[in-house]
Amino acid sequence: MKDRKPIIELDGRTGEGGGQLVRIASALAAVASQPIRITHVRGNREGSRGGGLKSQHVTAIDYLAKATAADVSGLSIGSQTLEFRPQLRPSQLAERHIKIAAESPAASTMLIFQAVFPYLLFAGNDKGEPVTLEISGGTNVSWSLSFEYLDQVLLPALHEAFGIAVERKLLARGWSLGRQQQRGKVEFKFKPLRPGETLRPKDNANNNKDGAAAAAVYRPGNGALPVVEDVEGIDISMIVPFGMRDSMMEALVEDLEQLFPNVEVDFKINEDSGDNSRIYVLLVAKAGTVRWGRDVLTSMPKKAKGKGGMQTASSLSATISRRLCKDLYEEVSSGGVVDEFLQDQLIIFQALADGRTSFPRGETKESLEHAVAKLTIRDDLRKDRTDKPFGEGSDHTTTARWVVSQLLPGAEWYNGGLLCQGVGMYMPKK
């Protein structure tokens, strides 16, 4: 079958220049049936992180290629050039029970989920049948979001902002760290959008006195942008070696009390990781419907010593806790409604959505309040140029905006990436 659309070429060294560019481009190519070619794949990665496709990219794109009957070349680990030409729309997918197994137990199940979920979200049928998705690989992997972050931050945000409801279950935990890599498994269940149905932001925007509809801004209710004093509770997920559990709990409680006085702290998960090379801690601050997450995945140094002034489990716990709690406090204090890692993960959904959304962070509270207040359809908004990474936020965020703009040029961005008018993507009815 000949391509109905001209191929879009992306330089994988653009902006952040890592795997995120590959995941977003492949996901949107599958949703929009848009052929793409990515050169210099992960071209900004050097050293131990390498360049080229990694196992999780190959696994995810291999599934998308089969589901869309795509012509694909360069789909191998380490490949520097990928060409992906999908032929079938998401609504043509008949399969409702999907299993994806990464070749390597260190391949991130969460990054595979990120790459295939947008496609599956638009793969609904007229019967409204749900999709179950099982992915095996790593659940706690370096340079990747964890199952805990996805469960406690990303998926709640998608539900709150867009009404996307995803049931999820951790069937087995898998680590990229440790003497022996351990394969994990996760399961998801959700109802995809039916043909003709668009992804609509929840209407949480105020109307101004002239009746102009404001952009849907994710925040606690319809009030002002949150501050540290709005934090109602902090959830802790702690999966550390048995010998660190007591000292880590004590350090986290003490440090959080100093930064967030009188805020309730709840140990949501407290597990023995079973290996000194497996230390994972996630903190989630909550204010209304807003959640900010900060986590760490690390190992106990091989030369961690006992007595005599050498490093102990207690001192390592104190070091990890101090840094993690400080990072969470600074994130909440930034004046935004999403954390650094959540912001870039929402961009693909903003661009696909049928409506206007804003997920700001990284500015002073005063400037954000002023900027968000102006996001109405009657204001003179400044349309952003999209020929290179743009807007506020991290390198991942600015690069994500650029990628979606290349694949979905109908998505419009304004005021330095603060506002997105999505394309209202839908699958045609038969």
C-alpha positions in Angstrom: 0.0 0.0 0.0 1.3 3.4 -0.9 1.7 6.1 1.8 -1.2 8.6 1.7 0.9 11.1 3.5 4.5 12.4 2.9 7.0 11.0 5.3 8.1 13.2 8.1 11.8 13.3 8.9 13.0 14.0 12.5 16.6 14.5 13.6 17.0 12.4 16.8 19.6 14.8 18.1 17.1 17.7 18.4 16.6 19.2 21.8 16.9 16.6 24.6 17.8 14.1 21.9 17.0 10.9 23.7 14.5 8.0 23.8 11.5 10.3 24.6 11.6 11.7 21.0 11.5 8.2 19.6 8.5 7.1 21.8 6.4 10.2 21.1 7.1 10.1 17.4 6.3 6.4 17.1 3.2 6.7 19.2 1.8 9.6 17.2 2.8 8.0 13.9 0.7 5.0 14.8 -2.3 7.1 16.0 -2.3 9.4 12.9 -1.2 6.7 10.4 1.7 9.0 9.6 5.0 7.7 8.1 8.1 8.9 9.8 11.9 8.6 9.5 14.1 9.3 12.6 17.8 9.7 11.9 20.6 9.9 14.6 18.4 8.0 17.0 19.2 9.1 20.6 22.0 11.0 19.1 22.7 13.0 22.2 23.3 9.9 24.3 26.9 9.0 25.0 28.9 6.8 27.3 27.1 4.0 29.2 23.7 5.2 28.0 24.8 4.9 24.4 23.0 5.9 21.3 20.6 4.2 18.9 17.4 2.2 19.8 17.2 0.4 23.1 15.4 -2.8 23.9 12.2 -1.0 25.1 12.0 1.0 21.9 12.4 -2.0 19.7 9.8 -3.9 21.8 7.2 -1.1 21.7 7.7 -0.2 18.0 7.6 -3.9 17.0 4.2 -4.1 18.6 3.0 -0.9 16.9 4.3 -2.2 13.6 2.5 -5.4 13.8 -0.7 -3.8 15.0 -0.7 -1.2 12.2 0.7 -3.6 9.5 3.5 -1.1 9.1 6.5 -1.2 6.8 9.4 -0.7 9.1 13.2 -0.7 8.7 16.0 -0.1 11.2 14.2 -1.8 14.0 17.0 -3.3 16.0 18.9 -2.5 19.1 21.6 0.1 18.5 20.0 1.2 15.1 20.7 4.9 14.4 17.9 5.3 11.8 14.3 4.1 12.0 11.7 4.2 9.3 8.1 3.5 10.3 5.2 3.5 7.9 1.9 2.5 9.6 -0.9 1.4 7.3 -3.9 0.5 9.6 -5.7 3.0 11.9 -6.1 2.2 15.6 -9.9 1.6 15.2 -9.0 -1.3 12.9 -7.4 -3.2 15.8 -9.5 -6.3 16.6 -7.4 -7.6 19.5 -8.6 -6.8 23.0 -6.2 -8.9 25.1 -2.6 -7.8 24.4 0.6 -9.2 25.8 4.0 -7.5 25.2 7.2 -9.1 26.4 10.5 -7.2 26.3 13.5 -9.2 25.3 15.5 -7.9 28.2 14.3 -7.9 31.8 16.0 -4.5 32.2 13.8 -2.9 29.5 11.3 -0.5 31.1 7.7 -1.7 31.0 6.6 1.9 31.8 8.4 3.3 28.7 6.8 0.6 26.6 3.5 1.6 28.0 4.1 5.2 27.2 4.8 4.4 23.6 1.8 2.1 22.9 -0.9 3.6 25.1 -1.8 6.6 22.9 -2.4 4.1 20.0 -4.5 1.8 22.2 -6.4 4.7 23.6 -7.8 5.4 20.1 -8.4 1.7 19.3 -12.0 1.5 20.6 -14.8 -0.3 18.8 -18.5 0.4 18.5 -19.2 -2.1 21.3 -17.1 -0.2 23.8 -15.1 -3.3 24.7 -12.2 -2.7 27.1 -8.6 -3.5 26.3 -6.3 -5.4 28.7 -2.6 -4.9 28.3 0.1 -7.0 29.9 3.7 -6.0 29.7 6.7 -7.8 31.1 10.2 -6.3 31.6 11.4 -3.9 34.3 9.2 -2.0 36.7 12.0 -0.1 38.5 14.6 0.8 35.9 17.2 3.5 35.7 16.4 6.5 33.5 12.7 5.6 33.5 9.5 6.3 35.5 8.6 3.5 37.9 5.4 1.6 38.3 4.8 3.6 41.5 5.2 7.0 39.8 2.9 5.9 37.0 0.3 4.6 39.5 0.4 7.5 41.9 1.2 10.5 39.7 0.8 10.0 35.9 -2.4 8.0 35.7 -4.2 10.0 38.4 -3.3 13.1 36.4 -4.6 11.7 33.2 -7.9 10.8 34.9 -8.2 14.1 36.6 -7.4 16.2 33.5 -8.9 14.1 30.7 -11.1 11.5 32.3 -8.9 8.6 31.2 -9.5 5.8 33.6 -6.9 3.0 33.7 -7.0 0.1 36.1 -3.4 -1.1 36.8 -1.9 -3.9 38.8 1.7 -4.8 39.6 2.0 -8.6 39.1 5.7 -8.8 39.7 8.4 -6.3 40.4 11.4 -6.2 38.0 14.7 -4.4 38.6 17.5 -3.3 36.3 19.8 -3.2 39.4 21.1 -6.0 41.5 23.2 -9.1 41.1 20.6 -10.8 39.0 18.2 -8.9 36.8 14.6 -9.7 37.8 11.8 -9.7 35.2 8.6 -7.9 36.3 5.1 -7.8 34.9 2.3 -5.2 34.9 -1.3 -5.3 33.8 -3.6 -2.5 32.6 -7.3 -2.4 31.7 -9.1 0.5 30.1 -11.9 1.5 27.7 -10.5 3.1 24.5 -12.3 5.9 22.8 -14.9 4.8 20.4 -14.8 5.7 16.7 -15.9 9.3 16.4 -15.1 10.1 20.0 -12.5 12.7 21.0 -10.3 13.0 24.0 -11.8 16.0 25.9 -10.3 17.8 28.8 -12.4 18.0 31.9 -14.1 21.4 32.2 -12.4 22.8 35.3 -12.0 26.3 33.9 -13.7 29.4 35.3 -15.7 31.7 33.1 -14.7 35.4 33.3 -17.2 38.2 33.8 -17.6 38.6 30.1 -18.5 34.9 29.7 -15.3 34.0 27.8 -14.2 30.4 28.5 -10.8 30.1 30.0 -8.4 27.2 29.3 -8.7 24.1 31.3 -5.9 24.4 33.8 -5.2 21.4 36.0 -5.2 22.6 39.6 -7.0 22.1 42.9 -10.6 22.9 42.0 -11.0 26.3 40.4 -8.8 28.1 42.9 -5.4 29.8 42.6 -2.3 27.9 41.7 -1.1 25.9 44.7 1.6 26.8 47.2 3.5 24.7 49.8 0.9 25.6 52.4 -1.7 23.9 50.3 -0.1 20.4 50.7 -2.5 18.2 52.6 -0.4 15.0 52.7 2.7 13.2 51.5 2.7 9.6 50.5 5.9 7.6 50.7 6.7 4.5 48.7 9.9 2.9 50.0 11.4 -0.3 48.6 14.9 -0.6 50.2 17.1 -3.3 51.7 15.9 -4.6 55.1 18.8 -3.1 57.0 17.9 0.4 55.7 14.1 0.4 56.4 14.1 1.8 59.9 16.8 4.4 59.3 15.1 5.5 56.0 11.7 5.8 57.7 13.2 8.0 60.5 15.1 10.2 58.1 12.2 10.8 55.8 9.8 11.6 58.6 12.2 14.1 60.2 13.2 15.8 56.9 9.6 16.1 55.7 8.5 17.5 59.1 11.0 20.3 58.8 10.0 21.3 55.2 6.3 20.6 55.4 5.3 21.2 59.1 2.2 19.4 60.3 1.6 17.7 57.0 0.4 14.1 57.4 2.9 11.5 56.1 1.7 8.1 55.0 3.9 5.1 54.2 1.9 3.8 51.2 4.5 1.1 50.4 7.2 -0.2 52.7 8.9 -3.3 51.2 12.2 -5.1 51.5 14.0 -4.9 48.1 15.9 -8.0 48.9 19.2 -6.6 47.6 21.6 -3.9 48.6 21.8 -2.8 45.0 18.1 -2.0 45.0 17.0 1.2 46.7 13.9 3.0 45.5 12.0 5.8 47.3 9.1 7.9 45.9 7.6 10.9 47.6 4.2 12.3 46.4 2.9 15.6 47.8 -0.9 16.1 47.4 -2.9 19.3 47.3 -6.5 18.7 46.2 -6.2 16.9 42.8 -2.7 18.1 42.2 0.2 15.7 42.8 3.9 16.3 42.6 6.3 13.3 42.7 10.0 13.0 43.3 11.9 9.7 43.4 15.3 8.1 43.5 16.5 4.7 42.3 20.0 3.9 43.4 22.3 1.3 45.0 24.2 1.0 48.2 27.9 1.7 47.3 29.9 -1.4 47.1 32.3 0.0 49.7 29.6 1.0 52.1 31.3 0.3 55.4 30.2 -0.3 59.0 32.0 1.4 61.9 35.0 3.6 62.2 33.6 6.6 60.4 32.8 4.7 57.2 29.5 5.0 55.5 26.6 3.1 57.2 23.0 2.4 56.1 21.9 5.1 58.5 24.1 7.8 56.9 23.2 6.7 53.4 19.5 6.9 54.4 20.1 10.4 55.7 21.8 11.5 52.5 19.1 10.1 50.2 16.3 11.5 52.4 17.8 15.0 52.7 18.2 15.4 48.9 14.9 13.8 48.0 12.8 15.9 50.4 14.6 19.1 49.4 13.9 18.3 45.7 10.2 17.7 46.5 10.0 21.0 48.4 11.6 23.0 45.6 9.2 21.3 43.1 6.1 22.3 45.1 7.6 25.8 45.7 8.0 26.4 41.9 4.4 27.5 41.7 3.2 25.1 39.1 0.6 22.4 38.9 2.7 19.5 37.6 6.2 18.3 38.5 9.1 18.4 36.1 8.6 14.8 34.9 4.8 14.8 34.7 4.7 18.0 32.5 6.4 16.4 29.5 4.4 13.2 29.7 1.1 15.1 29.4 2.1 17.0 26.2 1.1 14.2 23.8 -2.4 14.1 25.3 -2.7 17.9 25.2 -1.9 17.8 21.5 -4.4 15.0 20.8 -7.2 16.5 22.9 -10.3 18.3 21.7 -9.9 21.5 23.7 -7.5 24.0 25.4 -5.2 22.9 28.2 -2.5 24.3 30.4 -0.1 22.5 32.8 2.3 25.2 33.9 5.4 24.9 36.1 8.8 26.5 36.6 7.9 30.1 37.0 7.2 32.3 40.0 3.8 32.0 41.4 3.0 35.6 40.6 3.9 35.4 36.9 2.1 32.1 36.5 -1.1 33.5 38.1 -1.0 36.5 35.8 -0.3 34.4 32.7 -2.9 31.8 33.4 -5.5 34.4 34.2 -5.1 35.7 30.6 -5.7 32.4 28.9 -9.2 33.2 27.6 -10.5 33.0 24.0 -10.9 36.8 23.9 -7.3 37.6 24.8 -4.6 38.4 22.3 -2.5 35.2 22.7 0.9 34.9 21.2 1.2 31.9 19.0 4.5 29.9 19.4 6.9 29.0 16.7 7.3 25.3 16.5 10.3 24.8 14.2 12.6 24.0 17.2 12.1 23.0 20.9 10.2 25.8 22.6 8.4 27.1 25.6 8.9 26.8 29.4 10.0 23.7 31.2 12.7 21.1 31.0 14.6 20.0 27.9 12.3 17.0 27.8 9.3 19.2 27.9 10.4 21.6 25.2 11.5 18.7 23.0 8.2 17.0 23.5 6.3 20.0 22.2 8.5 20.2 19.1 7.9 16.5 18.3 4.1 16.7 18.6 4.1 19.8 16.5 5.9 18.0 13.7 3.5 15.1 13.8 0.3 17.1 14.6 0.8 20.5 13.0 -2.8 21.3 13.7 -2.0 21.5 17.4 -1.5 25.2 18.4 0.7 26.4 21.2 0.6 29.8 22.8 2.5 32.0 25.3 5.7 30.0 25.5 4.0 26.6 25.6 1.7 27.6 28.4 -1.5 26.9 26.4 -2.3 24.1 23.9 -5.2 24.0 21.5 -5.3 20.3 20.6 -6.3 18.8 17.3 -9.3 16.9 18.5 -8.1 13.6 17.1 -10.7 10.9 16.5 -11.0 7.7 14.5 -13.6 7.9 11.7 -16.7 5.7 12.0 -17.0 2.9 9.5 
